[in-house]
Amino acid sequence: MDLEFTQSEALSLGVELELQIVSRLDGDLTQGATELLALIERRPHRGDFKPEMTESMIEVSTGVHRDSNELGAELLSVRDTLVAEADRLNLLICGGGAHPFQHWAERKIFDKPRFHQLNDLYGYLAKQFTVFGQHIHVGCPNGDEAMFLLHGLSRYIPHFIALSAASPYYQGVDTAFDSSRLNAISAFPLSGRAPLVKRWSEFNEYFHNMQSFGVVESMKDFYWDIRPKPEFGTVEIRICDTPLTVQRATALAAYAQTVCRYLLVERPFLIEESLYAVYTYNRFQAARFGFDGNLIDPGSKTITSLRDDFNATLENLAPHAAELGTSTLLQTLQQAASEGNDARWMRDTFARQRSFGDLVWQQAQLWRNSR
């Protein structure tokens, strides 16, 4: 049967965040998802709370919002619920795309059939998948618009990487990447970019073809940077590290919404394969160097700094931000591009104390107190 694309309100927003469950004793990841979820189920709360691949992770998600500030308010409520229940278990919660010093071999797969199936399929990669991302859903009225946005957004993927980057350390080592998380994601066979299909009918043909090969069973098997989510009626941006604060997570959603409005209203470039000619190069530059990296514009074939390209994009987005009420949130992202992203904050914090445990504790305080 064909995948039916559920109609949703254009430019509506929803967010999913994968968060770290941390021990107060030493700052390491610890098992706690089962107990946390059991406590949360017993009290009224906003948002949705779900398990992730290992017991050291928990996923939270919002409802659907038209306004990014309303989405931010729900994220704050979700955060407060999660932190309160974690306190009862003497646990800490923090953001960040990867834990600075945990060892993947010590992780325990969450007891859920799909996670055990993935563990059997992917071997050690499943536990190495203990990395943490933000997923942003933008509503689309139909599948054709979703495919247009999916490919149009690919031009701005380096921005999302640099803005959200929060995983410079991995297993106790400075990786020299602002986002080391993406290297773990890239190990999976169905990661990276989606194929260039422009219409929903063409995507159905592609999906059925992949099914016939036995490569996929459902949309969940695609780990693309951006993918359609037909049951929600959205296009889903999956490239971001989980930020260290609720504010940054909200601002990233606002940026996604504003870019999508710009793409839909102005149609600034053609959707063609040349969009992806430098996709992998730009993606690497953003993950490795953040805003200090370069970006090649696939249309003009010119090289510029990622920071300059982002600032130029903000100028193009200004009237759309004014219409959506996202201008103030986008200003906080411009400040991050100028003064440093979360990866920079993590490196500066570690340089002062030379203690990964203290770094994680301060990450948890940021998450707890962000407004």
DODO-325602 format. One line per 2 residues: number of its first residue (from 1); for each residue x, y, z of C-alpha. Coordinates in nm, 3 decimals. Each point is the difference from the previous one (the first is absolute). Example, Ala and Ser with C-alpha at 12.3 -4.5 7.8 and 13.67 -1.06 7.14 Angstrom:
2
1 = 1.230 -0.450 0.780  0.137 0.344 -0.066
% end
This chain:
371
1 = 0.000 0.000 0.000  0.110 0.357 -0.068
3 = 0.117 0.219 0.283  -0.271 0.258 0.061
5 = 0.123 0.345 0.092  -0.212 0.143 0.281
7 = -0.100 0.359 -0.066  0.123 0.241 0.268
9 = 0.009 0.375 0.043  0.280 0.158 -0.201
11 = 0.293 0.121 0.216  -0.136 -0.150 0.321
13 = 0.274 -0.120 0.234  0.088 -0.290 0.227
15 = 0.327 -0.100 0.166  0.156 -0.320 0.132
17 = 0.305 0.008 0.229  0.220 -0.291 0.106
19 = 0.147 0.071 0.342  0.274 -0.147 0.218
21 = -0.071 -0.173 0.331  0.299 0.064 0.225
23 = 0.123 -0.116 0.340  0.045 0.269 0.266
25 = 0.295 -0.194 0.140  0.243 0.023 -0.291
27 = -0.183 0.163 -0.290  0.005 -0.319 -0.209
29 = -0.301 -0.127 -0.189  -0.206 -0.236 0.210
31 = -0.301 -0.227 -0.040  -0.321 0.169 0.098
33 = -0.245 0.024 -0.289  -0.235 -0.273 0.123
35 = -0.034 0.151 0.347  -0.035 0.354 -0.133
37 = -0.272 -0.093 -0.245  -0.191 -0.186 0.273
39 = 0.004 0.306 0.226  -0.104 0.239 -0.276
41 = -0.296 -0.219 -0.099  -0.146 0.047 0.349
43 = -0.038 0.379 -0.022  -0.177 0.234 -0.241
45 = 0.242 0.164 -0.238  0.036 0.171 -0.334
47 = 0.191 -0.158 -0.286  0.088 -0.361 -0.064
49 = 0.276 -0.208 0.160  0.140 -0.313 -0.165
51 = 0.296 -0.237 0.029  0.290 0.006 -0.243
53 = 0.261 -0.256 -0.105  0.170 -0.038 0.340
55 = -0.101 0.037 0.365  0.215 0.313 0.024
57 = -0.219 0.198 -0.241  -0.348 0.146 0.008
59 = -0.193 0.169 -0.281  -0.242 0.285 0.057
61 = -0.228 0.155 -0.259  -0.246 0.286 -0.026
63 = -0.342 0.032 -0.149  -0.070 0.196 -0.319
65 = 0.038 0.380 0.011  -0.047 0.286 -0.241
67 = 0.216 0.234 0.207  0.361 -0.074 0.095
69 = -0.034 0.184 0.330  -0.292 -0.223 0.097
71 = 0.214 -0.300 -0.093  0.274 0.137 0.225
73 = -0.245 0.033 0.288  -0.099 -0.365 -0.035
75 = 0.366 -0.103 -0.014  0.056 0.183 0.329
77 = -0.291 -0.188 0.156  0.133 -0.332 -0.132
79 = 0.345 0.088 0.134  -0.141 0.083 0.344
81 = -0.187 -0.331 0.017  0.305 -0.201 -0.100
83 = 0.238 0.177 0.237  -0.241 -0.033 0.295
85 = -0.038 -0.375 -0.046  0.373 -0.046 -0.060
87 = 0.063 0.177 0.333  -0.216 -0.259 0.174
89 = 0.230 -0.270 -0.136  0.316 0.200 0.078
91 = 0.075 0.029 -0.372  0.102 0.292 -0.219
93 = -0.126 0.086 -0.349  0.206 0.189 -0.256
95 = 0.019 0.091 -0.365  0.293 -0.043 -0.236
97 = 0.042 -0.210 -0.312  0.232 -0.256 0.163
99 = 0.102 -0.070 0.357  0.362 0.119 0.047
101 = 0.145 -0.317 0.156  -0.248 -0.289 0.008
103 = 0.107 -0.335 -0.148  -0.249 -0.150 -0.243
105 = 0.075 -0.361 0.103  -0.148 0.071 0.347
107 = -0.340 0.098 -0.132  -0.309 -0.219 0.038
109 = -0.253 -0.030 -0.284  -0.346 0.110 0.110
111 = -0.232 -0.300 0.026  -0.220 0.060 -0.304
113 = -0.031 -0.236 -0.300  0.103 0.259 -0.261
115 = 0.313 0.096 0.195  0.102 -0.365 0.040
117 = -0.062 -0.052 -0.371  0.226 0.295 -0.083
119 = 0.263 -0.130 0.241  -0.005 -0.339 -0.176
121 = 0.022 0.168 -0.341  0.263 0.266 0.064
123 = 0.218 -0.161 0.266  0.221 0.242 0.191
125 = -0.134 0.292 -0.205  -0.325 -0.022 0.198
127 = 0.174 0.086 0.329  0.221 0.254 -0.173
129 = -0.329 0.159 -0.100  -0.015 0.139 0.355
131 = 0.016 0.348 -0.147  -0.261 0.270 0.039
133 = -0.179 0.205 -0.262  -0.276 0.254 -0.051
135 = -0.258 -0.078 -0.266  -0.211 0.286 -0.137
137 = -0.332 -0.067 -0.174  -0.146 0.260 -0.236
139 = -0.357 -0.049 -0.117  -0.082 -0.042 -0.371
141 = -0.342 0.001 -0.167  0.095 -0.285 -0.235
143 = 0.280 -0.235 -0.098  0.115 0.202 -0.300
145 = 0.065 0.304 0.220  0.182 -0.224 0.247
147 = 0.236 -0.123 -0.271  0.061 0.358 -0.118
149 = 0.090 0.108 0.353  0.213 -0.308 0.061
151 = 0.226 0.083 -0.294  -0.012 0.376 0.050
153 = 0.105 -0.034 0.364  0.307 -0.198 -0.106
155 = 0.165 0.331 -0.098  -0.020 0.112 0.366
157 = 0.103 -0.321 0.175  0.350 0.141 0.083
159 = -0.171 0.283 0.190  -0.196 -0.243 0.216
161 = 0.314 -0.204 0.070  0.209 0.299 0.107
163 = -0.281 0.159 0.203  -0.074 -0.317 0.197
165 = 0.349 -0.152 0.024  0.052 -0.126 0.356
167 = 0.214 -0.314 -0.020  0.368 0.097 -0.017
169 = 0.101 -0.275 0.245  -0.050 -0.374 -0.040
171 = 0.124 -0.273 0.237  0.226 0.247 0.179
173 = 0.166 0.140 -0.312  -0.030 0.336 -0.172
175 = -0.099 -0.119 -0.348  0.092 0.335 -0.165
177 = -0.358 -0.004 -0.134  -0.268 0.241 0.123
179 = -0.249 -0.282 -0.065  0.150 -0.346 0.039
181 = -0.352 -0.144 0.025  -0.038 0.011 -0.377
183 = 0.285 -0.247 -0.042  -0.195 -0.257 0.201
185 = -0.313 0.062 -0.208  0.193 -0.029 -0.327
187 = 0.097 -0.360 0.079  -0.354 -0.117 -0.073
189 = -0.073 -0.117 -0.355  -0.310 0.216 -0.053
191 = 0.142 0.326 0.135  0.098 0.320 -0.181
193 = -0.218 0.157 -0.267  -0.328 -0.112 -0.148
195 = -0.021 -0.084 -0.373  -0.114 0.276 -0.232
197 = -0.364 -0.083 -0.056  -0.222 0.305 -0.040
199 = -0.355 -0.129 0.030  -0.170 -0.214 0.261
201 = -0.105 -0.252 -0.262  0.366 -0.043 -0.096
203 = 0.097 -0.042 0.364  -0.257 -0.279 0.033
205 = 0.161 -0.176 -0.296  0.341 0.034 0.163
207 = -0.129 -0.125 0.336  -0.170 -0.305 -0.152
209 = 0.313 -0.079 -0.195  0.210 0.006 0.318
211 = -0.260 -0.216 0.169  0.011 -0.252 -0.284
213 = 0.377 -0.034 0.049  -0.056 -0.064 0.371
215 = 0.210 0.304 0.091  -0.273 0.176 0.199
217 = -0.325 -0.091 0.168  -0.123 0.347 0.094
219 = 0.097 0.367 -0.007  0.179 -0.049 0.334
221 = 0.275 -0.187 -0.184  0.116 0.318 -0.177
223 = 0.255 0.193 0.207  0.027 0.288 -0.246
225 = 0.096 0.352 0.112  -0.343 0.111 -0.121
227 = -0.289 -0.234 -0.067  -0.374 0.019 -0.061
229 = -0.223 -0.117 0.284  -0.325 -0.087 -0.178
231 = -0.194 -0.114 0.308  0.059 0.343 0.159
233 = -0.030 0.199 -0.321  0.343 0.157 0.050
235 = 0.350 0.030 -0.129  0.242 -0.097 0.277
237 = 0.345 0.159 0.046  0.216 -0.252 0.187
239 = 0.349 0.149 -0.032  0.019 0.202 0.324
241 = 0.185 -0.091 0.318  -0.218 0.040 0.308
243 = 0.082 0.353 0.123  0.100 0.078 0.357
245 = -0.299 0.231 0.063  -0.372 0.015 -0.068
247 = 0.051 0.344 -0.155  0.237 -0.132 -0.266
249 = -0.232 -0.292 -0.079  -0.289 0.244 -0.043
251 = 0.204 0.236 -0.215  0.105 -0.286 -0.231
253 = -0.366 -0.088 -0.052  -0.074 0.365 -0.074
255 = 0.282 0.008 -0.254  -0.137 -0.310 -0.173
257 = -0.348 0.151 -0.017  0.133 0.327 -0.141
259 = 0.220 -0.165 -0.262  -0.295 -0.212 -0.111
261 = -0.221 0.308 -0.042  0.275 0.167 -0.203
263 = 0.030 -0.307 -0.223  -0.374 -0.034 -0.055
265 = -0.064 0.368 -0.068  0.307 0.099 -0.201
267 = 0.106 -0.329 -0.163  0.360 0.135 -0.012
269 = 0.157 -0.285 -0.201  -0.087 -0.302 -0.208
271 = -0.018 -0.342 0.158  0.253 -0.201 -0.197
273 = 0.287 -0.242 0.058  0.258 0.282 -0.003
275 = -0.133 0.097 0.346  0.175 -0.311 0.131
277 = 0.329 0.036 -0.189  0.174 0.148 0.305
279 = -0.238 -0.128 0.267  0.245 -0.240 0.164
281 = 0.284 0.255 -0.011  -0.213 0.272 0.163
283 = -0.132 -0.245 0.258  0.354 -0.101 0.097
285 = 0.120 0.360 0.022  -0.283 0.091 0.237
287 = 0.046 -0.307 0.221  0.378 0.039 0.014
289 = 0.043 0.377 0.032  -0.342 0.141 0.089
291 = -0.037 0.360 -0.113  0.373 0.017 -0.071
293 = -0.053 -0.241 -0.290  -0.052 0.078 -0.366
295 = -0.311 -0.041 -0.211  -0.024 -0.043 -0.375
297 = -0.320 0.140 -0.144  -0.124 -0.266 -0.245
299 = -0.165 0.261 -0.221  0.274 0.261 -0.042
301 = 0.285 -0.247 0.069  0.164 0.262 0.223
303 = 0.175 -0.071 0.330  -0.082 0.209 0.304
305 = 0.025 -0.040 0.375  -0.291 -0.182 0.158
307 = -0.044 0.292 0.241  -0.031 0.252 -0.284
309 = -0.243 -0.225 -0.186  -0.216 -0.036 0.310
311 = -0.006 0.376 0.060  -0.093 0.061 -0.363
313 = -0.280 -0.254 0.033  -0.134 0.180 0.308
315 = -0.029 0.317 -0.207  -0.206 -0.188 -0.261
317 = -0.217 -0.146 0.274  -0.071 0.329 0.180
319 = -0.344 0.072 -0.153  -0.108 -0.360 0.052
321 = 0.121 0.006 0.361  -0.204 0.315 0.055
323 = -0.312 -0.173 -0.136  0.054 -0.307 0.218
325 = 0.113 0.183 0.315  0.335 -0.180 0.005
327 = 0.231 0.305 -0.029  0.110 0.004 0.364
329 = 0.078 -0.371 0.005  0.200 0.030 -0.322
331 = 0.200 0.283 0.158  0.115 -0.243 0.270
333 = 0.130 -0.230 -0.275  0.186 0.288 -0.163
335 = 0.163 0.063 0.337  0.101 -0.368 0.019
337 = 0.155 0.020 -0.345  0.201 0.302 0.112
339 = 0.096 -0.096 0.356  0.011 -0.378 -0.018
341 = -0.231 -0.301 -0.004  -0.051 -0.261 0.274
343 = 0.314 -0.188 -0.109  0.202 0.315 0.067
345 = -0.164 0.036 0.343  0.087 -0.361 0.083
347 = 0.363 0.042 -0.100  0.034 0.327 0.193
349 = -0.162 -0.155 0.309  0.223 -0.307 -0.009
351 = 0.311 0.214 -0.050  -0.069 0.180 0.329
353 = -0.049 -0.310 0.218  0.164 -0.285 -0.197
355 = -0.273 -0.230 0.134  -0.252 -0.182 -0.217
357 = -0.214 -0.072 0.305  -0.021 0.371 0.078
359 = -0.080 0.075 -0.364  -0.296 -0.238 0.004
361 = -0.122 0.143 0.332  0.005 0.350 -0.151
363 = -0.181 -0.128 -0.311  -0.272 -0.134 0.230
365 = -0.026 0.337 0.175  -0.037 0.175 -0.336
367 = -0.281 -0.234 -0.098  -0.172 0.039 0.338
369 = 0.016 0.380 0.007  -0.036 0.104 -0.365
371 = -0.286 0.236 -0.082
% end
